[in-house]
């Protein structure tokens, strides 16, 4: 391929990643911490594949800045395609094999569980193949190949298996098969490792020989992860077959057009099936939350209603941070109290969200707990956002030595080297009660701090979303008994409670206009109950859909 084509490919990849997947790169940056320190360097590179991990995390740290993740990724992918083109000795008009390799590598990178070290290790493998092919003397080449396999294992990990198989394929297809027998000891070693794994004698063989070494979920790497390995290992055969097939097409532009169409169709299928797009809204909201762009979260939720509980958590966190949780709760999609506070499943993704929610409502102890739990899965000392939370929480508690410890980690990075706690953002805590004592929920903390309306609204709204009117009425009387400005959603809930007990209205003052509207709603329900459906078209035109009455009667709750 010409330089112009590579440049065009680079620009196309940057545009694709920026338009469709920019928040993916911001998100993975928050789940690693590259530090400029000797301890971090030696601890990383003195493991199999350590240099690839070190370089991968070095690149990822710059994903904090806009466009950098897209540019670095596109550059590495184009480099991989160009190097594969040289190593495979493909015909100039045939670019389908390296195009497929680039496409599969792109799909892998868009999978959050695929470690960025995987693309770096792949580049090392292709570079080693190029160096191997330049050695002309047979004995020197084969012996050097064995040594290169060992070296590649040290710097790139499990991808050395691809390199070893590629050497064998080259010797069989390009060189004379008799001399390829010198590679048998290396092949035997690989087969022995596979056998030991199958027999259960080699616990870490999946990291040594399989793609699990470049995949966060051990044992979860699918065929898409192995596809670039297979295509590279058997590239000598694929090159000859692809040249034979496309040689039947005499027209040069016809060859190019057919390959472009095939790559486009494969790309559409693979991106639709394997690009991890279901997590893109969470990644976008996590980015907005980390940068305190709450209005953008709410605007996005209006356009595309959240489809999972983590997205709902970010949506309602944005409402709370804007001070409109109770006033605007039902203006957005809701599915029970888990939309306010999702169940903790011991994963860093949920912990990252819950630490922000707890801190927003003043539960400092729980925020610190979830920050600790988030860092449990970290390969090094922790994750950037969780370390920041630990700094802030310990600063509010007055633990200066602990603050200095976590700041020292952040200051060894490039992006956070100048980060300090913004004292203006710290809330006064002298009047709070037990905000450093961990509890199973925030209800008791709210009762201990009755004048904290943000925390009170969290508790009241959680009761309303679970349709627990008894607990709501008790808590409402405790928090709002002397308040005059009462959110409309609370007044609507009181009217529902009055259905079974009219004496409730003697304790709370409800405007006559709202009472009349409630009577009209009840009449409407009697006349149209069989037609009303939360998911049906009729519900979109009902003027009561944003009321708590409608939510209570027709909206299913996810418990």
HELIX and SHEET records of a PDB file:
HELIX    1   1 UNK A    3  UNK A   29  1                                  27    
HELIX    2   2 UNK A   38  UNK A   45  1                                   8    
HELIX    3   3 UNK A   50  UNK A   60  1                                  11    
HELIX    4   4 UNK A   61  UNK A   64  5                                   4    
HELIX    5   5 UNK A   68  UNK A   88  1                                  21    
HELIX    6   6 UNK A   96  UNK A  109  1                                  14    
HELIX    7   7 UNK A  117  UNK A  133  1                                  17    
HELIX    8   8 UNK A  138  UNK A  156  1                                  19    
HELIX    9   9 UNK A  157  UNK A  159  5                                   3    
HELIX   10  10 UNK A  160  UNK A  173  1                                  14    
HELIX   11  11 UNK A  177  UNK A  180  1                                   4    
HELIX   12  12 UNK A  181  UNK A  183  5                                   3    
HELIX   13  13 UNK A  184  UNK A  198  1                                  15    
HELIX   14  14 UNK A  205  UNK A  209  1                                   5    
HELIX   15  15 UNK A  211  UNK A  214  5                                   4    
HELIX   16  16 UNK A  223  UNK A  233  1                                  11    
HELIX   17  17 UNK A  235  UNK A  247  1                                  13    
HELIX   18  18 UNK A  252  UNK A  274  1                                  23    
HELIX   19  19 UNK A  277  UNK A  279  5                                   3    
HELIX   20  20 UNK A  280  UNK A  290  1                                  11    
HELIX   21  21 UNK A  294  UNK A  303  1                                  10    
HELIX   22  22 UNK A  309  UNK A  321  1                                  13    
HELIX   23  23 UNK A  325  UNK A  328  1                                   4    
HELIX   24  24 UNK A  329  UNK A  331  5                                   3    
HELIX   25  25 UNK A  337  UNK A  339  5                                   3    
HELIX   26  26 UNK A  348  UNK A  360  1                                  13    
HELIX   27  27 UNK A  364  UNK A  376  1                                  13    
HELIX   28  28 UNK A  384  UNK A  397  1                                  14    
HELIX   29  29 UNK A  400  UNK A  410  1                                  11    
HELIX   30  30 UNK A  423  UNK A  425  5                                   3    
HELIX   31  31 UNK A  443  UNK A  448  1                                   6    
HELIX   32  32 UNK A  453  UNK A  465  1                                  13    
HELIX   33  33 UNK A  469  UNK A  480  1                                  12    
HELIX   34  34 UNK A  488  UNK A  497  1                                  10    
HELIX   35  35 UNK A  504  UNK A  507  1                                   4    
HELIX   36  36 UNK A  512  UNK A  528  1                                  17    
HELIX   37  37 UNK A  537  UNK A  541  5                                   5    
HELIX   38  38 UNK A  548  UNK A  554  1                                   7    
END                                                                             
